[in-house]
Amino acid sequence: MSTSTAIAVAVLLPLGVAPLIALLGRRPNLRETATLLAALGTFAAVCTLVPKVAAGDRPAVHLVEVFPGLSLAFEVEPLGALFALIAAGLWMATSVYSIGYMRGHHEKNQTRFFAFFALAIAAALGAAFAGNMLTLFFCYEALTLSTYPLVTHHRSAEAKAGGRIYMGVLLATSIGFLLTGLVATYYIAGTLDFVSGGILAGKAPTWTIGVLLFLYAFGTGKAALMPFHRWLPAAMVAPAPVSALLHAVAVVKAGVFTILKVVVYIFGIDLLADTGLGTYLAYAACATILIGSLVAMTKDNLKARLAYSTVSQLSYIVLGAALANSWGVLGGSLHIAMHAFGKITLFFCAGAIAVALHKTEISEMKGIGRQMPWTMGAFLVGSLSIIGLPPLGGAWSKWYLILAGLDAEQYVAIGVLLVSSLLNIAYLLPVAVNAFFYAAPDEESGLQEAPLACVLPLICTALGGLVLFLYPDPLLDLCRQIGG
């Protein structure tokens, strides 16, 4: 398969399977088979691209020139390959999980769910492969629009209210700030192409660069920098597989991916380091890390606690970009993968608990480890990865972020990372500890795991966190090439 064909398959296969899923609505087995085959084919296409990118190639497909120096195009570089690999790989796990969850929970409108899920994956892969900011912007917005029906899946008043917040925040920030930043960048630099070292050095005074950094950082609402984070907790009204899509597979990862791309290929880390502007972005990230963790501790609803955990964890990646050195880019890029596996495991577990025991509040979950040992064991593993403890993958990304702080002499950032780790312990470990060290009520005794289609994916993603710790070299080799 040629590289141009692989790019086309990766983007067009999930896009093309969406109408097929809609046509197969009355035949659920065929509908879900189509979903699984599309996920497998998409992952295979991405996997053919990754070795070539790791070897130094930059496969590209030019679509159409919109204005002079401004085109719609795809180009696969290491950061995009990393994002695509995560999105396509976890789509397979989420597809299997979704079958077990949607059937086990007797959800309505399952055909619509699977169709829009495929569209969201297509948009995410388009963003991953975007060759310039214009293409990335269009795919970013397509991802927002395709996930709205998933967020409002239940059609309840609460779901509609959550959907309004979701769309309101994401569209207001992207159109108000991000699009403005794109227009200003094109006016200043004459291009929106992604270039190693950036395109803005020597093109504008420091204050203009600072304004542009503000527009990009807060215009990328999917990165959930406070105060533009409210959409993420509001979206927790959606089914658990949608939460997995939002938090691990595509949506928030598209946000932090965009910030990393902009810092590395639009501004350039040398420009941010020389002007000192990265420090201000680092402070915003540090505030979000701490406040998100503190709010998470106050939530009794498991999905709400995990949502604020995500708000906090995303800013680890933003912080890595803001530190404006190679260690920060490496640590932030790695955390995209490490957080994805840890957080998708936790949301899979939350959904499995809802399916098997119909419980959503943490205070109701004492003793459930004896009823759901596989699920709560995976929850413990996912928690340790998010905390950043060996032997789970989250330890590596946090290690490199601390090295970035030392290199930049940003000791406040290092302190925030350490305090945040303690807060992660405080809001995650009690869930697993209470599940295993309290006795289950007599009327709820006995094994009550969720369906196998729910349990198997969460075990696999939990083990994925272990594999990423033990064998990090392929990801490290890929991430070290970002910007180079």
C-alpha positions as a printed NumPy array, in Angstrom:
array([[  0.   ,   0.   ,   0.   ],
       [  1.45 ,   3.383,  -1.013],
       [  1.627,   6.168,   1.549],
       [ -0.96 ,   8.29 ,  -0.264],
       [ -3.32 ,   5.311,  -0.353],
       [ -2.753,   4.661,   3.355],
       [ -3.595,   8.279,   4.201],
       [ -6.749,   8.082,   2.082],
       [ -7.834,   4.78 ,   3.653],
       [ -7.204,   6.021,   7.192],
       [ -9.385,   9.104,   6.702],
       [-11.98 ,   7.857,   4.213],
       [-12.683,   4.396,   5.661],
       [-14.316,   5.66 ,   8.885],
       [-15.977,   8.424,   6.863],
       [-17.365,   5.92 ,   4.37 ],
       [-18.504,   3.35 ,   6.895],
       [-20.768,   5.88 ,   8.651],
       [-23.534,   5.82 ,   5.985],
       [-23.149,   2.035,   5.721],
       [-23.762,   1.76 ,   9.47 ],
       [-26.883,   3.89 ,   9.042],
       [-28.148,   1.585,   6.273],
       [-27.578,  -1.484,   8.463],
       [-29.583,  -0.07 ,  11.361],
       [-32.132,  -2.898,  11.302],
       [-29.395,  -5.551,  11.303],
       [-27.323,  -4.823,  14.437],
       [-24.926,  -7.725,  14.018],
       [-23.95 ,  -6.586,  10.522],
       [-23.845,  -2.954,  11.677],
       [-21.381,  -3.75 ,  14.43 ],
       [-19.349,  -6.054,  12.19 ],
       [-18.956,  -3.151,   9.763],
       [-17.801,  -0.942,  12.643],
       [-15.211,  -3.465,  13.812],
       [-13.883,  -4.116,  10.304],
       [-13.594,  -0.383,   9.619],
       [-11.728,   0.118,  12.888],
       [ -9.356,  -2.725,  12.055],
       [ -8.764,  -1.45 ,   8.512],
       [ -8.151,   2.097,   9.718],
       [ -5.639,   0.908,  12.301],
       [ -3.856,  -1.196,   9.682],
       [ -3.585,   1.811,   7.349],
       [ -2.124,   3.97 ,  10.117],
       [  0.32 ,   1.212,  11.044],
       [  1.698,   1.177,   7.494],
       [  2.5  ,   4.887,   7.802],
       [  4.177,   4.908,  11.218],
       [  7.396,   3.018,  10.273],
       [  7.919,   5.304,   7.285],
       [  7.473,   8.403,   9.428],
       [  9.79 ,   6.959,  12.085],
       [ 12.378,   6.418,   9.334],
       [ 12.25 ,  10.11 ,   8.422],
       [  9.713,  10.172,   5.581],
       [  6.882,  12.718,   5.58 ],
       [  4.082,  11.237,   3.415],
       [  1.885,  13.972,   1.961],
       [ -1.258,  14.424,  -0.115],
       [ -2.133,  17.831,  -1.584],
       [ -5.872,  18.331,  -2.062],
       [ -6.581,  21.856,  -3.327],
       [ -5.07 ,  25.346,  -3.114],
       [ -7.55 ,  27.781,  -1.567],
       [ -5.457,  30.975,  -1.74 ],
       [ -1.828,  31.597,  -2.676],
       [  0.233,  29.807,  -0.043],
       [ -2.902,  28.375,   1.548],
       [ -4.129,  24.879,   0.697],
       [ -5.969,  21.885,   2.037],
       [ -3.375,  19.154,   2.44 ],
       [ -2.349,  16.175,   4.519],
       [  1.204,  15.515,   5.685],
       [  2.116,  12.874,   8.247],
       [  4.853,  13.923,  10.683],
       [  5.778,  12.202,  13.987],
       [  3.3  ,  14.018,  16.256],
       [  0.45 ,  13.39 ,  13.824],
       [  1.466,   9.757,  13.455],
       [  1.389,   9.386,  17.252],
       [ -2.093,  10.914,  17.513],
       [ -3.399,   8.817,  14.614],
       [ -1.967,   5.633,  16.098],
       [ -3.706,   6.293,  19.423],
       [ -7.032,   7.296,  17.858],
       [ -7.156,   4.351,  15.447],
       [ -5.902,   1.815,  17.986],
       [ -8.281,   2.851,  20.725],
       [-11.184,   2.984,  18.246],
       [-10.864,  -0.797,  17.999],
       [-11.01 ,  -1.219,  21.782],
       [-13.856,   1.277,  22.1  ],
       [-15.861,  -0.418,  19.336],
       [-15.791,  -3.757,  21.164],
       [-16.586,  -2.043,  24.457],
       [-19.431,  -0.058,  22.893],
       [-21.146,  -3.237,  21.716],
       [-21.146,  -4.644,  25.243],
       [-22.133,  -1.351,  26.842],
       [-24.868,  -0.28 ,  24.436],
       [-26.498,  -3.719,  24.483],
       [-25.942,  -4.348,  28.189],
       [-27.316,  -0.933,  29.1  ],
       [-30.191,  -1.282,  26.589],
       [-29.38 ,   2.075,  25.013],
       [-31.636,   3.526,  22.328],
       [-30.488,   4.944,  18.982],
       [-27.498,   2.626,  18.742],
       [-27.218,   3.005,  14.968],
       [-26.895,   6.775,  15.252],
       [-24.281,   6.286,  17.964],
       [-22.031,   4.033,  15.871],
       [-22.42 ,   6.203,  12.751],
       [-21.437,   9.456,  14.441],
       [-18.641,   7.713,  16.327],
       [-17.129,   6.729,  12.967],
       [-17.484,  10.3  ,  11.687],
       [-15.692,  11.577,  14.793],
       [-12.805,   9.181,  14.192],
       [-12.538,  10.368,  10.573],
       [-12.359,  13.984,  11.76 ],
       [ -9.728,  13.112,  14.374],
       [ -7.547,  11.349,  11.807],
       [ -7.954,  14.268,   9.432],
       [ -6.685,  16.549,  12.184],
       [ -3.793,  14.186,  12.906],
       [ -2.671,  14.218,   9.279],
       [ -3.336,  17.926,   8.629],
       [ -0.51 ,  19.507,   6.658],
       [ -1.27 ,  23.061,   7.764],
       [ -3.394,  25.041,  10.209],
       [ -6.236,  25.579,   7.736],
       [ -6.755,  21.842,   7.246],
       [ -6.39 ,  21.28 ,  10.975],
       [ -9.004,  23.96 ,  11.705],
       [-11.579,  22.393,   9.381],
       [-11.037,  18.925,  10.874],
       [-11.08 ,  20.365,  14.402],
       [-14.497,  21.904,  13.745],
       [-15.759,  18.724,  12.06 ],
       [-14.835,  16.844,  15.225],
       [-16.907,  19.249,  17.317],
       [-19.95 ,  18.9  ,  15.064],
       [-19.744,  15.104,  14.747],
       [-19.522,  14.572,  18.517],
       [-22.474,  16.803,  19.413],
       [-25.074,  14.077,  18.615],
       [-23.049,  11.695,  20.795],
       [-22.989,  14.084,  23.749],
       [-26.771,  14.589,  23.465],
       [-27.39 ,  10.891,  22.779],
       [-30.022,  10.425,  25.492],
       [-32.097,  13.395,  24.249],
       [-33.016,  14.239,  27.86 ],
       [-33.215,  17.8  ,  29.188],
       [-29.901,  17.24 ,  30.98 ],
       [-28.285,  15.915,  27.794],
       [-29.524,  18.87 ,  25.752],
       [-28.257,  21.317,  28.379],
       [-24.868,  19.597,  28.382],
       [-24.824,  19.692,  24.59 ],
       [-25.496,  23.438,  24.547],
       [-22.547,  24.059,  26.858],
       [-20.405,  21.688,  24.788],
       [-21.154,  23.397,  21.492],
       [-21.247,  26.892,  22.951],
       [-17.798,  26.769,  24.533],
       [-16.049,  24.89 ,  21.731],
       [-17.491,  26.94 ,  18.866],
       [-17.145,  30.275,  20.673],
       [-13.474,  29.68 ,  21.426],
       [-12.592,  28.274,  18.01 ],
       [-14.416,  30.92 ,  15.975],
       [-13.692,  33.823,  18.321],
       [-10.042,  33.096,  19.122],
       [ -8.585,  30.266,  17.037],
       [ -9.888,  31.483,  13.671],
       [ -8.724,  35.007,  14.499],
       [ -5.278,  33.613,  15.258],
       [ -5.221,  31.789,  11.922],
       [ -6.141,  34.915,   9.95 ],
       [ -3.554,  36.998,  11.807],
       [ -0.861,  34.362,  11.286],
       [ -1.566,  34.2  ,   7.553],
       [ -1.437,  37.997,   7.34 ],
       [  1.913,  38.119,   9.187],
       [  3.679,  35.067,   7.762],
       [  1.949,  34.587,   4.405],
       [  1.456,  30.87 ,   5.088],
       [ -0.145,  28.461,   7.536],
       [  2.13 ,  25.531,   6.738],
       [  3.687,  23.524,   9.547],
       [  7.436,  24.199,   9.404],
       [ 10.122,  22.896,  11.75 ],
       [ 11.261,  25.855,  13.839],
       [  8.055,  27.797,  13.194],
       [  7.002,  30.481,  10.734],
       [  6.765,  33.56 ,  12.98 ],
       [ 10.373,  34.211,  14.043],
       [ 11.422,  37.706,  12.958],
       [  7.987,  38.407,  11.458],
       [  6.326,  40.331,  14.322],
       [  7.137,  42.145,  17.589],
       [  7.007,  40.281,  20.889],
       [  3.649,  41.727,  21.944],
       [  2.059,  40.491,  18.709],
       [  3.511,  37.026,  19.257],
       [  2.067,  37.118,  22.787],
       [ -1.4  ,  37.985,  21.506],
       [ -1.204,  35.174,  18.964],
       [ -0.154,  32.708,  21.668],
       [ -3.183,  33.748,  23.735],
       [ -5.503,  33.294,  20.749],
       [ -4.175,  29.826,  19.966],
       [ -4.003,  28.583,  23.572],
       [ -7.489,  29.664,  24.598],
       [ -8.983,  29.277,  21.136],
       [ -8.207,  25.579,  21.338],
       [-11.078,  24.931,  23.736],
       [-10.69 ,  21.171,  23.444],
       [ -7.473,  21.494,  25.488],
       [ -9.74 ,  22.575,  28.397],
       [ -7.482,  25.3  ,  29.773],
       [ -9.397,  27.103,  32.492],
       [-11.671,  29.028,  32.281],
       [-12.733,  27.349,  28.988],
       [-13.118,  23.881,  30.5  ],
       [-16.81 ,  23.728,  31.384],
       [-17.75 ,  21.816,  28.257],
       [-15.868,  18.739,  29.451],
       [-17.755,  18.069,  32.724],
       [-20.995,  19.08 ,  30.974],
       [-20.441,  16.37 ,  28.359],
       [-20.451,  13.635,  31.012],
       [-24.195,  13.182,  30.449],
       [-23.198,  11.054,  27.445],
       [-22.845,   7.24 ,  27.551],
       [-19.533,   5.847,  28.827],
       [-18.154,   4.99 ,  25.345],
       [-18.669,   8.635,  24.362],
       [-16.767,   9.684,  27.478],
       [-13.952,   7.414,  26.325],
       [-14.044,   9.134,  22.912],
       [-14.   ,  12.576,  24.527],
       [-11.277,  11.883,  27.085],
       [ -8.927,   9.411,  25.451],
       [ -9.533,   8.568,  21.801],
       [-10.106,  11.823,  19.982],
       [-11.608,  15.037,  21.323],
       [ -9.384,  16.329,  24.119],
       [ -6.382,  14.766,  22.443],
       [ -7.178,  16.841,  19.357],
       [ -7.028,  19.908,  21.602],
       [ -3.645,  19.304,  23.186],
       [ -2.332,  17.94 ,  19.883],
       [ -3.26 ,  21.272,  18.283],
       [ -1.437,  23.249,  20.966],
       [  1.682,  21.116,  20.567],
       [  1.546,  21.48 ,  16.769],
       [  1.173,  25.241,  17.033],
       [  4.004,  25.624,  19.543],
       [  6.417,  23.435,  17.574],
       [  5.513,  24.272,  13.968],
       [  3.899,  27.742,  14.011],
       [  5.758,  29.563,  16.806],
       [  8.788,  27.319,  17.25 ],
       [ 10.066,  26.463,  20.715],
       [ 13.121,  28.709,  20.274],
       [ 10.888,  31.744,  19.713],
       [  8.861,  31.043,  22.856],
       [ 12.031,  30.442,  24.868],
       [ 13.768,  33.598,  23.606],
       [ 10.751,  35.86 ,  24.212],
       [  9.836,  34.257,  27.536],
       [  6.198,  34.042,  26.43 ],
       [  6.022,  30.329,  27.166],
       [  6.226,  31.172,  30.874],
       [  2.764,  32.764,  30.807],
       [  1.26 ,  29.711,  29.134],
       [  3.031,  27.544,  31.719],
       [  1.384,  29.507,  34.538],
       [ -2.056,  29.004,  32.974],
       [ -1.345,  25.28 ,  32.656],
       [ -0.118,  25.029,  36.263],
       [ -3.258,  26.747,  37.55 ],
       [ -5.458,  24.365,  35.56 ],
       [ -3.5  ,  21.339,  36.817],
       [ -3.986,  22.261,  40.472],
       [ -7.558,  23.571,  40.311],
       [ -8.735,  20.62 ,  38.228],
       [ -7.257,  18.177,  40.737],
       [ -8.774,  20.004,  43.714],
       [-12.231,  20.082,  42.123],
       [-11.948,  16.375,  41.25 ],
       [-11.512,  15.588,  44.941],
       [-14.913,  17.131,  45.721],
       [-16.911,  15.041,  43.221],
       [-18.783,  11.938,  44.35 ],
       [-20.006,  11.05 ,  40.866],
       [-17.287,   8.874,  39.335],
       [-17.528,  10.248,  35.804],
       [-17.508,  13.833,  37.1  ],
       [-14.378,  13.104,  39.135],
       [-12.703,  11.601,  36.091],
       [-13.776,  14.582,  33.974],
       [-12.008,  17.073,  36.23 ],
       [ -9.054,  14.715,  36.365],
       [ -8.875,  15.021,  32.584],
       [ -9.033,  18.824,  32.801],
       [ -5.981,  18.649,  35.058],
       [ -4.094,  16.014,  33.072],
       [ -4.484,  17.788,  29.73 ],
       [ -2.559,  20.73 ,  31.111],
       [  0.419,  18.445,  31.714],
       [  0.688,  18.356,  27.921],
       [  0.151,  22.105,  27.591],
       [  2.82 ,  22.621,  30.252],
       [  5.24 ,  20.468,  28.279],
       [  4.693,  22.68 ,  25.235],
       [  4.965,  25.878,  27.296],
       [  8.334,  24.917,  28.789],
       [  9.665,  25.407,  25.255],
       [ 12.428,  22.839,  25.16 ],
       [ 12.903,  19.415,  23.614],
       [ 12.284,  17.612,  26.917],
       [  8.929,  19.349,  27.265],
       [  7.837,  18.434,  23.749],
       [  8.914,  14.844,  24.376],
       [  7.133,  14.634,  27.745],
       [  3.978,  16.304,  26.46 ],
       [  3.84 ,  14.073,  23.397],
       [  4.347,  10.947,  25.479],
       [  1.607,  12.045,  27.864],
       [ -0.874,  12.083,  24.985],
       [ -0.393,   8.314,  24.743],
       [  0.069,   7.549,  28.433],
       [ -2.98 ,   9.517,  29.537],
       [ -5.057,   7.985,  26.747],
       [ -4.502,   4.428,  27.955],
       [ -4.919,   5.279,  31.629],
       [ -8.026,   7.418,  31.259],
       [ -9.827,   5.197,  28.765],
       [ -9.368,   2.328,  31.221],
       [-10.958,   4.371,  34.01 ],
       [-13.941,   5.391,  31.878],
       [-14.399,   1.833,  30.637],
       [-14.5  ,   0.752,  34.288],
       [-17.021,   3.461,  35.179],
       [-19.275,   2.268,  32.361],
       [-18.89 ,  -1.386,  33.35 ],
       [-19.929,  -0.546,  36.918],
       [-22.995,   1.272,  35.596],
       [-23.939,  -1.693,  33.388],
       [-23.404,  -4.411,  36.002],
       [-24.373,  -2.696,  39.268],
       [-26.19 ,   0.466,  38.118],
       [-23.99 ,   2.589,  40.377],
       [-22.536,   5.967,  39.476],
       [-21.611,   7.51 ,  42.846],
       [-18.291,   6.69 ,  44.495],
       [-19.925,   6.531,  47.924],
       [-22.022,   3.587,  46.656],
       [-19.017,   1.573,  45.452],
       [-17.612,   0.241,  48.72 ],
       [-16.954,  -3.47 ,  48.461],
       [-17.649,  -3.787,  44.738],
       [-14.139,  -5.122,  44.135],
       [-15.375,  -8.506,  45.352],
       [-18.205,  -8.433,  42.832],
       [-16.162,  -6.966,  39.959],
       [-12.531,  -7.995,  40.617],
       [-11.389,  -7.698,  36.996],
       [-12.975,  -4.298,  36.529],
       [-11.71 ,  -2.815,  39.778],
       [ -8.28 ,  -4.377,  39.284],
       [ -8.096,  -2.588,  35.944],
       [ -9.319,   0.595,  37.641],
       [ -6.407,   0.361,  40.078],
       [ -3.93 ,  -0.112,  37.222],
       [ -5.384,   2.839,  35.302],
       [ -5.239,   4.981,  38.434],
       [ -1.57 ,   4.183,  39.007],
       [ -0.812,   5.144,  35.403],
       [ -2.572,   8.502,  35.772],
       [ -0.739,   9.092,  39.058],
       [  2.52 ,   8.356,  37.254],
       [  3.862,   5.433,  39.255],
       [  6.037,   2.643,  37.823],
       [  5.528,   0.174,  36.267],
       [  2.85 ,   2.066,  34.307],
       [  3.401,   4.282,  31.29 ],
       [  2.413,   7.523,  33.008],
       [  5.709,   7.414,  34.904],
       [  7.682,   8.058,  31.711],
       [  5.819,  11.163,  30.586],
       [  5.954,  12.695,  34.054],
       [  9.686,  11.937,  34.236],
       [ 10.39 ,  13.825,  31.02 ],
       [  8.161,  16.73 ,  32.053],
       [ 10.184,  17.092,  35.252],
       [ 13.389,  17.034,  33.184],
       [ 11.861,  19.788,  31.031],
       [ 11.168,  21.872,  34.132],
       [ 14.756,  21.443,  35.293],
       [ 16.108,  22.365,  31.865],
       [ 13.937,  25.505,  31.758],
       [ 14.659,  26.288,  35.435],
       [ 10.904,  26.383,  36.016],
       [ 10.909,  25.049,  39.559],
       [  7.328,  26.153,  40.164],
       [  6.246,  23.829,  37.356],
       [  8.146,  20.948,  38.947],
       [  6.47 ,  21.657,  42.282],
       [  3.057,  21.714,  40.606],
       [  3.72 ,  18.334,  38.989],
       [  4.7  ,  16.826,  42.344],
       [  1.739,  18.321,  44.23 ],
       [ -0.593,  17.23 ,  41.447],
       [  0.679,  13.661,  41.787],
       [ -0.262,  13.698,  45.472],
       [ -3.709,  15.068,  44.604],
       [ -4.102,  12.329,  41.98 ],
       [ -3.454,   9.774,  44.712],
       [ -6.029,  11.467,  46.936],
       [ -8.889,  11.38 ,  44.434],
       [ -8.176,   8.115,  42.579],
       [ -6.77 ,   5.523,  44.98 ],
       [ -9.632,   5.672,  47.539],
       [-12.019,   4.421,  44.834],
       [-10.037,   1.202,  44.35 ],
       [ -9.088,   0.835,  48.036],
       [-12.697,   1.149,  49.197],
       [-13.789,  -1.285,  46.506],
       [-11.448,  -4.024,  47.737],
       [-11.159,  -3.404,  51.475],
       [-14.833,  -2.961,  52.339],
       [-17.282,  -5.832,  52.457],
       [-20.052,  -5.786,  49.877],
       [-23.627,  -5.659,  51.225],
       [-25.037,  -9.155,  51.743],
       [-27.755,  -8.645,  49.173],
       [-25.106,  -7.759,  46.573],
       [-22.637, -10.566,  47.207],
       [-21.353, -12.778,  44.397],
       [-19.565, -12.138,  41.126],
       [-21.39 ,  -9.54 ,  38.992],
       [-19.006,  -8.508,  36.236],
       [-20.254,  -6.636,  33.173],
       [-20.554,  -8.487,  29.831],
       [-17.317,  -9.854,  28.388],
       [-17.382,  -7.262,  25.59 ],
       [-17.093,  -4.593,  28.301],
       [-14.525,  -6.333,  30.496],
       [-12.093,  -7.546,  27.833],
       [-11.296,  -4.073,  26.386],
       [-10.672,  -2.539,  29.808],
       [ -8.269,  -5.349,  30.684],
       [ -6.457,  -4.812,  27.373],
       [ -6.119,  -1.044,  27.847],
       [ -4.932,  -1.539,  31.433],
       [ -2.272,  -3.95 ,  30.181],
       [ -1.437,  -1.395,  27.498],
       [ -0.294,   0.992,  30.219],
       [  2.083,  -1.692,  31.492],
       [  3.42 ,  -2.396,  27.997],
       [  4.078,   1.315,  27.434],
       [  6.255,   1.381,  30.547],
       [  8.187,  -1.788,  29.756],
       [  8.672,  -1.092,  26.026],
       [  8.645,   2.703,  25.561],
       [ 11.4  ,   2.845,  22.928],
       [  9.195,   2.836,  19.785],
       [  7.165,   5.78 ,  21.095],
       [ 10.273,   7.536,  22.382],
       [ 11.986,   7.198,  19.011],
       [  8.919,   8.622,  17.263],
       [  8.429,  11.501,  19.708],
       [ 12.099,  12.512,  19.65 ],
       [ 11.693,  13.393,  15.961],
       [  8.897,  15.908,  16.586],
       [  9.967,  19.276,  15.273],
       [ 13.18 ,  17.893,  13.906]])
